[in-house]
């Protein structure tokens, strides 16, 4: 073949489709991943809002149940109060698994400007002194900023400390004719709240199954806020503007409309906020929870959708994704999916490229095999035709002269040698590429190898009318080689020089040493002064079945295996083979082999 075959039209068509479709697929993939990321962000956001809603409901139900157990105690005398309060607290503890949430209950009485304090001890009130711990309820006032007024149903309101240390229930004893005021103050066990109730609610709603995808903190609405619970290292709080979801805890519902149609709160004593009635609900329902608490209050202006913050909430839940934010987590997932899908796309491209290259190589190999079969057939046809003609002439008695018979014998020997070379090349190629070819190395004089190689081409040279000029600068130099394989390799190079000699009547073979000591080598050059080799053919000259342009144009006999076999043999002997050529002036093949040293291991 004069050169590598051009790409087939179908391969060019497939390559063009790939060049157009791959950027389009990459663009569509980017857009699809963007849309999927937006949907995933919305899904996670909604799930997180729902989880925060369930957390708030669970938290509110437990705390408000305690509020009601204390608040619904009727205004009784100091003697009757312990029994009724104890019974109601026992009923509350029978319904809840968080009994230790209540730390203690104190009864405060103001009569004639004098304060008295009793602590509930079993089923009786034990008088206690007014100490520093009473500063909490002593600071209570109906309008004090540290307290939140809550009205549940139609009963009297209660007042919750904004730091959630406790709550106070006024007992109006003046209705019974006593000139006094009574209060119940319930202490909340905040350590139990922090270590048990809130972690249980977080594990049930926000991080179920032991997952830890989100950081959670619960803070009071005091100034400054106090952290009741946090999953962050060091117990830090999540900044409000960094939270993915906010939810108010123990949020009183909005004021119901005034009966006369005025603003909310008008027409009601003190503008109280009662836990009854209906209001818009963000998930498609309109209701308050079973505790009367407004679980998901209306979102203030400027807040992200789904976030719930109310200035009158006792506590606030803040949730943030461990990646820093929900946006960052979705972005990371998108980048990871983009990297994976891009990798798959690249692998597909590489696979298609390999498939195309393999297809092209298979086509080229098939063409080379066809060319090889054609070349071998051509190589065999001429000798066989000669042998048939000689045999017929001898058999028919056409030739009887002894001299003519002798020339016929020489002709037969030449053609048989040519057939032998073709068969040996084919067998050698098969042995090399099957991995069964082995070489037995021994010290071999280079001059002997050159002589045998030239002798093997003697008939071809005589037929062409040329001679070989051999110049040996170091006749005694030896190499470690398989004599038969090396002779065959050099014979292929010499025969190649004979075929492409052009009008020249001589080829030159030179042998000389190069290098010193361990790096010493013998350089064998074979030069013809004929056609030369096209520069486009030189890179492919040693490929199997390859035949240059000149060989095909001039129809020079050959199968394209000789130089490939020569290169393989030379490389197997630790040497190298190169070619220098000028079109129209000839070519020189240079074989470089390491010189034999007695220290070389036998092979």
Beta strands, then each sheet from edge to edge (+ up, - down):
strand 1: 102-111
strand 2: 114-121
strand 3: 124-128
strand 4: 147-150
strand 5: 158-161
strand 6: 166-171
strand 7: 180-188
strand 8: 214-220
strand 9: 227-230
strand 10: 245-249
strand 11: 315-321
strand 12: 442-445
strand 13: 467-472
strand 14: 478-481
strand 15: 506-514
strand 16: 521-528
strand 17: 576-582
strand 18: 586-594
sheet 1: 3+ 2- 1+ 7- 6+ 5- 4+
sheet 2: 9+ 8- 11+ 10-
sheet 3: 12+ 14-
sheet 4: 13+ 15+ 16- 18+ 17-
end
